[in-house]
Amino acid sequence: MTLAARFARLPTAAKLLLILTAVLLPIGAALTWLGESGIRQSNVALEGRAQDQSRAAAESIQGLIARNALALRIAANGALSQGPAGACERAQRALTIAPGVSQSFELETANGVPICSAGSVGDTGELPIAAPGDIKVKIAPNLNGIAIRVGVIDGMATAFVPVAELRSAAIGAPGDVGSVALHDEARELRVLDLTDPVETQRFSQWSIGTGALFARISARDERITPYDRLVLLLPVLMWVAAALLTWLLVSRLLIRPLKRLELAVIRYTPGSALDLPRKLGPSEEIQELRDAFARAVARVEASDSEMASALEGQRRLVREVHHRVKNNLQVVASLLNIHGRSATAPEARSAYAGISRRVGALSIVHRNHFAEMEENRGIAMRPLLTELAAELRGGAPDAARSLRIDLELDPLNTTQDVAVAVAFLVTEIVEFSMLHCPTDPIELSIRRTSELTARLTLNSRVLNPDDDASEQKLQFERIVAGLAKQLRSTLDRKLGRYSVDLPVFPPLQ
């Protein structure tokens, strides 16, 4: 029997176990190798961290010595430059304003003979002679600090830094050092000792004070222990066990019942019966989900049926209202045309024609509004104004039969209220132009100025707000101003041009 045949005869649980073992074993080996590599890198990083902490403490002590040496040199050089008399007082005043430096010092001649002192310096006779510009650092003979001797012109100066200041410098450095000891060729000074007997320390030695002193500093030696290794690798084993158990539970209690429910839902089509499986395992939640889905589908189907019936009724009602309004407008336009043709006075015929043009503008807006209702995008201004211009040219008086209306229209959509106001505004301005300058062309443009606004502009030679003060012109101005207010905008009157802003719908993305 072949290996494939033997594998095929195994139970599904055994197959899954073998597959998971084959898949997870390389991953576990890789994670083990990565964990061990990470442990080695962590040990190296911890060693570097201990080294950095020791270096920081040594640099802090070095900075304290350098600061005291520099301040002492400046103070002594200024004090001795004016002679030995009163030199210590002058040096002490200079050191007083220097932050973080020792106030105990002694001034000597170039041969080491003391001149004066301030504070307690101790025996400085063992310190070597320092030439001008030179610095000598030694541990104090009584092992209570370090002595710093600097050479200046016409003498020397010696300062004493107590062990307390050295300890403060070591503790104030970044890191956590355990012990600090300073030593020169003859003496050793214990500065700090905070070591825990149960902790392993890592020692390092640093040269400070121009090589005259050496600092032996210890920091806690932290390493990854074998116990830590076990703790790091234990989650890998737990992950394998948890993954296996989770797969078994999820597969049997969730995945299989949900797959069956999913297939039943996929086979469902609106209008047909929803056939959901009756048995979906021991999970009560999945069974409740099945029942809730069935109830939701039933409610959706009932709601869709009601909405379809209501929508159809609404469409019939709107269509009926539209036909009634359209017929009424046609009746009114016909009556106005009949009375206009039968009128004998020119003023009456002109009045009937003006009213007929306004009713025609309203009828055009109504037809465009009904045509755009299905898309719910409002009224398209380009076809509305194009039809309105053709209607105005067709109903123009005999003197204005050759009237030309030039159109430059962006594709815009707006509400019915705005469209009605725009149609009436265009009708008023075009009619006024055709009655007073019937041979002059009219330019009508509408351009989008922002996402929600557009600008309507009409150009005609007759549009001059200053040259005509007749009652007819004043009434015309009042009408167009009122229509502009309906658009919630101000009519911009310029010589030969009227402009107004109107709200529009944002462009389609």
C-alpha positions as semicolon CSV with decimal commas, in nm:
position;residue;x (nm);y (nm);z (nm)
1;M;0,000;0,000;0,000
2;T;0,139;0,339;-0,099
3;L;0,190;0,629;0,138
4;A;-0,084;0,832;-0,029
5;A;-0,331;0,546;0,010
6;R;-0,245;0,505;0,376
7;F;-0,289;0,880;0,431
8;A;-0,626;0,870;0,256
9;R;-0,751;0,595;0,487
10;L;-0,669;0,791;0,802
11;P;-0,947;0,967;0,993
12;T;-0,992;1,337;0,927
13;A;-0,866;1,427;1,273
14;A;-0,547;1,232;1,215
15;K;-0,502;1,392;0,874
16;L;-0,545;1,736;1,028
17;L;-0,297;1,657;1,303
18;L;-0,036;1,541;1,050
19;I;-0,094;1,845;0,832
20;L;-0,069;2,087;1,124
21;T;0,245;1,911;1,244
22;A;0,405;1,939;0,900
23;V;0,307;2,305;0,878
24;L;0,383;2,416;1,232
25;L;0,702;2,219;1,292
26;P;0,916;2,430;1,053
27;I;0,756;2,743;1,197
28;G;0,839;2,629;1,551
29;A;1,198;2,552;1,452
30;A;1,231;2,890;1,286
31;L;1,084;3,066;1,589
32;T;1,322;2,877;1,816
33;W;1,620;2,985;1,608
34;L;1,494;3,342;1,599
35;G;1,442;3,337;1,976
36;E;1,794;3,213;2,039
37;S;1,935;3,472;1,800
38;G;1,735;3,741;1,975
39;I;1,869;3,624;2,312
40;R;2,227;3,654;2,188
41;Q;2,160;3,999;2,051
42;S;1,992;4,098;2,378
43;N;2,297;3,986;2,575
44;V;2,523;4,192;2,351
45;A;2,290;4,490;2,392
46;L;2,288;4,450;2,770
47;E;2,668;4,438;2,774
48;G;2,678;4,757;2,570
49;R;2,424;4,915;2,803
50;A;2,641;4,839;3,108
51;Q;2,943;4,981;2,922
52;D;2,749;5,295;2,835
53;Q;2,641;5,343;3,196
54;S;3,001;5,314;3,317
55;R;3,117;5,554;3,047
56;A;2,848;5,807;3,145
57;A;2,960;5,798;3,511
58;A;3,326;5,842;3,410
59;E;3,240;6,131;3,179
60;S;3,036;6,295;3,457
61;I;3,337;6,280;3,696
62;Q;3,565;6,398;3,415
63;G;3,329;6,693;3,354
64;L;3,334;6,783;3,725
65;I;3,718;6,784;3,727
66;A;3,739;6,982;3,404
67;R;3,486;7,238;3,530
68;N;3,675;7,293;3,854
69;A;4,011;7,312;3,676
70;L;3,886;7,569;3,426
71;A;3,716;7,785;3,689
72;L;4,025;7,765;3,914
73;R;4,260;7,862;3,632
74;I;4,051;8,163;3,533
75;A;4,008;8,282;3,894
76;A;4,376;8,230;3,989
77;N;4,510;8,388;3,674
78;G;4,300;8,701;3,732
79;A;4,380;8,713;4,104
80;L;4,762;8,670;4,073
81;S;4,787;8,912;3,782
82;Q;4,730;9,197;4,035
83;G;4,987;9,076;4,283
84;P;4,986;8,843;4,586
85;A;4,814;9,091;4,815
86;G;4,443;9,013;4,834
87;A;4,474;8,742;4,571
88;C;4,261;8,486;4,757
89;E;3,980;8,734;4,809
90;R;3,977;8,816;4,437
91;A;3,986;8,449;4,341
92;Q;3,711;8,364;4,586
93;R;3,486;8,634;4,441
94;A;3,546;8,493;4,093
95;L;3,470;8,137;4,204
96;T;3,157;8,241;4,388
97;I;2,980;8,328;4,064
98;A;3,092;8,005;3,893
99;P;2,820;7,738;3,938
100;G;2,907;7,388;4,052
101;V;3,276;7,439;4,142
102;S;3,463;7,389;4,467
103;Q;3,512;7,693;4,691
104;S;3,812;7,546;4,876
105;F;4,144;7,640;4,712
106;E;4,500;7,752;4,777
107;L;4,724;7,989;4,580
108;E;5,097;7,913;4,562
109;T;5,403;8,058;4,403
110;A;5,560;7,892;4,102
111;N;5,783;7,696;4,342
112;G;5,489;7,563;4,550
113;V;5,515;7,805;4,842
114;P;5,162;7,878;4,972
115;I;5,049;8,239;4,934
116;C;4,696;8,215;5,079
117;S;4,404;7,977;5,098
118;A;4,025;7,964;5,128
119;G;3,848;7,676;5,294
120;S;4,018;7,347;5,380
121;V;4,253;7,214;5,113
122;G;4,476;6,986;5,319
123;D;4,840;6,905;5,263
124;T;4,941;7,002;4,909
125;G;5,309;6,947;4,953
126;E;5,305;6,610;4,779
127;L;5,146;6,748;4,464
128;P;5,385;6,798;4,170
129;I;5,474;7,141;4,039
130;A;5,239;7,254;3,755
131;A;5,379;7,477;3,483
132;P;5,161;7,758;3,344
133;G;4,878;7,598;3,146
134;D;4,936;7,252;3,299
135;I;4,688;7,054;3,516
136;K;4,781;6,798;3,783
137;V;4,520;6,576;3,947
138;K;4,592;6,355;4,247
139;I;4,399;6,179;4,519
140;A;4,418;6,377;4,843
141;P;4,653;6,225;5,102
142;N;4,376;6,187;5,360
143;L;4,155;5,998;5,104
144;N;3,864;6,235;5,137
145;G;3,865;6,383;4,784
146;I;4,092;6,480;4,498
147;A;4,328;6,774;4,460
148;I;4,347;6,967;4,133
149;R;4,655;7,188;4,072
150;V;4,665;7,421;3,773
151;G;4,962;7,629;3,663
152;V;4,910;7,997;3,586
153;I;5,137;8,292;3,520
154;D;5,338;8,385;3,830
155;G;5,211;8,090;4,038
156;M;4,985;7,794;4,085
157;A;4,642;7,722;4,232
158;T;4,521;7,408;4,405
159;A;4,153;7,316;4,460
160;F;4,004;7,040;4,668
161;V;3,699;6,847;4,541
162;P;3,546;6,641;4,824
163;V;3,433;6,285;4,769
164;A;3,068;6,389;4,820
165;E;3,075;6,598;4,503
166;L;3,239;6,312;4,312
167;R;2,967;6,079;4,438
168;S;2,693;6,321;4,334
169;A;2,845;6,345;3,986
170;A;2,853;5,964;3,952
171;I;2,497;5,919;4,079
172;G;2,365;6,204;3,862
173;A;2,498;6,046;3,543
174;P;2,250;5,857;3,323
175;G;2,230;5,489;3,407
176;D;2,260;5,279;3,721
177;V;2,619;5,216;3,834
178;G;2,703;4,996;4,133
179;S;3,046;5,119;4,245
180;V;3,302;5,384;4,153
181;A;3,665;5,390;4,268
182;L;3,940;5,636;4,167
183;H;4,308;5,553;4,189
184;D;4,642;5,700;4,086
185;E;4,991;5,557;4,119
186;A;4,983;5,555;4,500
187;R;4,627;5,576;4,636
188;E;4,271;5,455;4,579
189;L;3,958;5,654;4,665
190;R;3,624;5,476;4,712
191;V;3,365;5,717;4,570
192;L;3,051;5,501;4,549
193;D;2,953;5,150;4,654
194;L;2,591;5,052;4,592
195;T;2,650;4,693;4,482
196;D;2,407;4,419;4,583
197;P;2,584;4,103;4,699
198;V;2,344;3,883;4,500
199;E;2,394;4,072;4,174
200;T;2,674;4,016;3,924
201;Q;2,870;4,330;3,837
202;R;3,056;4,416;3,518
203;F;3,369;4,626;3,580
204;S;3,539;4,864;3,340
205;Q;3,823;5,112;3,377
206;W;3,837;5,464;3,235
207;S;4,111;5,725;3,220
208;I;4,013;6,069;3,354
209;G;4,189;6,389;3,459
210;T;4,439;6,408;3,166
211;G;4,544;6,047;3,234
212;A;4,653;6,110;3,596
213;L;4,356;5,922;3,744
214;F;4,176;5,602;3,656
215;A;3,815;5,526;3,742
216;R;3,708;5,168;3,803
217;I;3,332;5,157;3,760
218;S;3,091;4,864;3,787
219;A;2,739;4,827;3,651
220;R;2,490;4,548;3,695
221;D;2,561;4,262;3,455
222;E;2,221;4,174;3,310
223;R;2,189;3,864;3,093
224;I;1,919;3,638;2,957
225;T;1,916;3,331;3,180
226;P;1,815;2,975;3,081
227;Y;1,489;3,027;3,266
228;D;1,425;3,334;3,051
229;R;1,496;3,122;2,744
230;L;1,232;2,873;2,854
231;V;0,982;3,149;2,916
232;L;1,049;3,297;2,571
233;L;0,997;2,964;2,396
234;L;0,695;2,855;2,601
235;P;0,449;3,080;2,408
236;V;0,547;2,899;2,088
237;L;0,432;2,565;2,231
238;M;0,121;2,726;2,373
239;W;0,046;2,881;2,035
240;V;0,065;2,542;1,863
241;A;-0,168;2,380;2,116
242;A;-0,410;2,671;2,113
243;A;-0,416;2,680;1,732
244;L;-0,500;2,310;1,714
245;L;-0,774;2,328;1,974
246;T;-0,917;2,646;1,825
247;W;-0,930;2,494;1,480
248;L;-1,119;2,191;1,608
249;L;-1,378;2,397;1,794
250;V;-1,426;2,661;1,528
251;S;-1,445;2,409;1,246
252;R;-1,707;2,190;1,407
253;L;-1,917;2,446;1,593
254;L;-1,898;2,752;1,367
255;I;-1,745;2,708;1,023
256;R;-1,946;2,410;0,903
257;P;-2,289;2,541;1,017
258;L;-2,213;2,887;0,881
259;K;-2,107;2,741;0,545
260;R;-2,436;2,555;0,520
261;L;-2,627;2,871;0,609
262;E;-2,423;3,068;0,357
263;L;-2,501;2,824;0,075
264;A;-2,870;2,844;0,155
265;V;-2,859;3,225;0,144
266;I;-2,665;3,224;-0,184
267;R;-2,926;3,001;-0,346
268;Y;-3,204;3,239;-0,240
269;T;-3,342;3,478;-0,502
270;P;-3,601;3,752;-0,437
271;G;-3,951;3,623;-0,501
272;S;-3,868;3,262;-0,429
273;A;-3,900;3,065;-0,105
274;L;-3,610;3,088;0,142
275;D;-3,498;2,729;0,219
276;L;-3,276;2,737;0,530
277;P;-3,130;2,418;0,687
278;R;-3,309;2,299;0,997
279;K;-3,007;2,147;1,179
280;L;-2,703;2,370;1,223
281;G;-2,512;2,202;1,503
282;P;-2,533;2,257;1,878
283;S;-2,483;2,635;1,863
284;E;-2,803;2,810;1,968
285;E;-2,670;3,142;1,841
286;I;-2,639;3,016;1,483
287;Q;-2,992;2,877;1,496
288;E;-3,118;3,211;1,626
289;L;-2,926;3,381;1,345
290;R;-3,101;3,152;1,094
291;D;-3,445;3,239;1,238
292;A;-3,361;3,611;1,254
293;F;-3,246;3,607;0,893
294;A;-3,567;3,435;0,786
295;R;-3,774;3,697;0,970
296;A;-3,568;3,979;0,822
297;V;-3,614;3,844;0,468
298;A;-3,987;3,814;0,525
299;R;-4,007;4,173;0,650
300;V;-3,798;4,300;0,359
301;E;-4,018;4,120;0,107
302;A;-4,332;4,261;0,267
303;S;-4,182;4,608;0,279
304;D;-4,067;4,586;-0,083
305;S;-4,415;4,483;-0,189
306;E;-4,573;4,774;0,000
307;M;-4,317;5,021;-0,135
308;A;-4,364;4,899;-0,490
309;S;-4,741;4,942;-0,461
310;A;-4,703;5,286;-0,301
311;L;-4,449;5,394;-0,561
312;E;-4,670;5,286;-0,846
313;G;-4,962;5,475;-0,698
314;Q;-4,745;5,782;-0,646
315;R;-4,627;5,768;-1,006
316;R;-4,982;5,749;-1,134
317;L;-5,081;6,042;-0,913
318;V;-4,785;6,256;-1,021
319;R;-4,848;6,172;-1,386
320;E;-5,211;6,270;-1,349
321;V;-5,124;6,598;-1,174
322;H;-4,865;6,672;-1,442
323;H;-5,117;6,620;-1,721
324;R;-5,372;6,837;-1,546
325;V;-5,125;7,122;-1,490
326;K;-4,995;7,095;-1,846
327;N;-5,351;7,102;-1,988
328;N;-5,443;7,399;-1,770
329;L;-5,137;7,593;-1,882
330;Q;-5,216;7,512;-2,244
331;V;-5,575;7,631;-2,194
332;V;-5,454;7,956;-2,036
333;A;-5,201;8,010;-2,318
334;S;-5,469;7,943;-2,581
335;L;-5,713;8,186;-2,418
336;L;-5,443;8,453;-2,403
337;N;-5,360;8,403;-2,772
338;I;-5,728;8,421;-2,871
339;H;-5,785;8,741;-2,675
340;G;-5,459;8,884;-2,804
341;R;-5,558;8,825;-3,168
342;S;-5,906;8,972;-3,111
343;A;-5,777;9,283;-2,931
344;T;-5,785;9,604;-3,137
345;A;-5,558;9,829;-2,931
346;P;-5,180;9,774;-2,973
347;E;-5,128;9,811;-2,598
348;A;-5,375;9,531;-2,527
349;R;-5,218;9,300;-2,783
350;S;-4,876;9,374;-2,634
351;A;-5,004;9,303;-2,284
352;Y;-5,163;8,974;-2,390
353;A;-4,838;8,876;-2,565
354;G;-4,631;8,957;-2,253
355;I;-4,861;8,752;-2,031
356;S;-4,853;8,467;-2,281
357;R;-4,474;8,468;-2,279
358;R;-4,468;8,443;-1,901
359;V;-4,719;8,158;-1,901
360;G;-4,504;7,989;-2,165
361;A;-4,195;8,027;-1,947
362;L;-4,379;7,867;-1,655
363;S;-4,497;7,585;-1,881
364;I;-4,142;7,515;-1,998
365;V;-4,019;7,497;-1,637
366;H;-4,301;7,258;-1,554
367;R;-4,223;7,027;-1,847
368;N;-3,850;7,016;-1,762
369;H;-3,927;6,956;-1,396
370;F;-4,141;6,654;-1,475
371;A;-3,880;6,518;-1,717
372;E;-3,610;6,530;-1,446
373;M;-3,817;6,382;-1,164
374;E;-3,704;6,025;-1,233
375;E;-3,335;6,107;-1,183
376;N;-3,398;6,336;-0,884
377;R;-3,133;6,575;-1,005
378;G;-3,355;6,883;-1,025
379;I;-3,413;7,082;-1,342
380;A;-3,141;7,092;-1,609
381;M;-3,081;7,457;-1,697
382;R;-2,929;7,405;-2,043
383;P;-3,237;7,246;-2,213
384;L;-3,472;7,473;-2,016
385;L;-3,306;7,796;-2,129
386;T;-3,261;7,664;-2,483
387;E;-3,635;7,588;-2,511
388;L;-3,724;7,918;-2,343
389;A;-3,510;8,114;-2,593
390;A;-3,677;7,938;-2,884
391;E;-4,020;8,007;-2,734
392;L;-3,937;8,377;-2,686
393;R;-3,808;8,411;-3,041
394;G;-4,120;8,237;-3,175
395;G;-4,354;8,468;-2,985
396;A;-4,163;8,790;-3,054
397;P;-4,344;9,091;-3,211
398;D;-4,315;9,154;-3,584
399;A;-4,045;9,415;-3,530
400;A;-3,831;9,162;-3,340
401;R;-3,876;8,859;-3,568
402;S;-3,505;8,872;-3,657
403;L;-3,402;8,884;-3,288
404;R;-3,093;8,671;-3,218
405;I;-3,038;8,516;-2,876
406;D;-2,686;8,376;-2,828
407;L;-2,656;8,108;-2,561
408;E;-2,348;7,993;-2,365
409;L;-2,473;7,745;-2,107
410;D;-2,291;7,509;-1,872
411;P;-2,464;7,181;-1,786
412;L;-2,618;7,271;-1,447
413;N;-2,909;7,146;-1,238
414;T;-3,111;7,341;-0,983
415;T;-3,440;7,333;-0,794
416;Q;-3,784;7,412;-0,936
417;D;-3,816;7,738;-0,739
418;V;-3,484;7,865;-0,874
419;A;-3,575;7,754;-1,227
420;V;-3,906;7,946;-1,214
421;A;-3,734;8,265;-1,096
422;V;-3,463;8,229;-1,364
423;A;-3,722;8,168;-1,637
424;F;-3,923;8,475;-1,536
425;L;-3,606;8,688;-1,507
426;V;-3,487;8,586;-1,855
427;T;-3,837;8,643;-1,997
428;E;-3,859;8,994;-1,845
429;I;-3,517;9,100;-1,970
430;V;-3,558;8,949;-2,319
431;E;-3,906;9,101;-2,358
432;F;-3,782;9,444;-2,250
433;S;-3,494;9,416;-2,496
434;M;-3,711;9,300;-2,790
435;L;-3,961;9,582;-2,729
436;H;-3,702;9,861;-2,703
437;C;-3,412;9,735;-2,920
438;P;-3,570;9,466;-3,141
439;T;-3,277;9,444;-3,382
440;D;-2,997;9,413;-3,125
441;P;-2,877;9,061;-3,032
442;I;-2,905;8,931;-2,677
443;E;-2,630;8,723;-2,514
444;L;-2,737;8,482;-2,239
445;S;-2,480;8,280;-2,045
446;I;-2,479;8,070;-1,730
447;R;-2,146;7,960;-1,584
448;R;-2,061;7,757;-1,274
449;T;-1,867;7,973;-1,025
450;S;-1,830;7,718;-0,743
451;E;-1,952;7,376;-0,645
452;L;-2,290;7,515;-0,529
453;T;-2,331;7,845;-0,723
454;A;-2,353;7,965;-1,082
455;R;-2,376;8,310;-1,245
456;L;-2,648;8,407;-1,494
457;T;-2,554;8,695;-1,726
458;L;-2,759;8,872;-1,997
459;N;-2,596;9,124;-2,232
460;S;-2,801;9,373;-2,435
461;R;-2,752;9,732;-2,538
462;V;-3,082;9,830;-2,381
463;L;-2,966;9,724;-2,031
464;N;-2,848;10,060;-1,900
465;P;-2,957;10,148;-1,546
466;D;-2,895;10,523;-1,583
467;D;-3,013;10,650;-1,922
468;D;-3,389;10,587;-1,890
469;A;-3,605;10,709;-1,601
470;S;-3,946;10,634;-1,753
471;E;-4,222;10,465;-1,557
472;Q;-4,192;10,157;-1,779
473;K;-3,819;10,129;-1,710
474;L;-3,870;10,182;-1,335
475;Q;-4,133;9,909;-1,326
476;F;-3,898;9,680;-1,521
477;E;-3,620;9,746;-1,268
478;R;-3,850;9,668;-0,975
479;I;-3,959;9,340;-1,134
480;V;-3,609;9,213;-1,210
481;A;-3,487;9,322;-0,866
482;G;-3,771;9,127;-0,704
483;L;-3,689;8,818;-0,910
484;A;-3,323;8,848;-0,807
485;K;-3,432;8,856;-0,442
486;Q;-3,618;8,530;-0,497
487;L;-3,278;8,384;-0,594
488;R;-3,136;8,525;-0,266
489;S;-2,887;8,732;-0,463
490;T;-2,825;9,093;-0,561
491;L;-2,875;9,197;-0,923
492;D;-2,542;9,323;-1,059
493;R;-2,631;9,609;-1,299
494;K;-2,365;9,730;-1,539
495;L;-2,382;9,909;-1,871
496;G;-2,527;9,663;-2,117
497;R;-2,518;9,367;-1,874
498;Y;-2,724;9,229;-1,587
499;S;-2,585;8,943;-1,374
500;V;-2,718;8,743;-1,080
501;D;-2,592;8,445;-0,876
502;L;-2,810;8,138;-0,826
503;P;-2,777;7,813;-0,628
504;V;-2,714;7,489;-0,821
505;F;-2,653;7,124;-0,739
506;P;-2,294;7,002;-0,713
507;P;-2,157;6,829;-1,025
508;L;-2,180;6,454;-1,057
509;Q;-1,864;6,271;-0,960
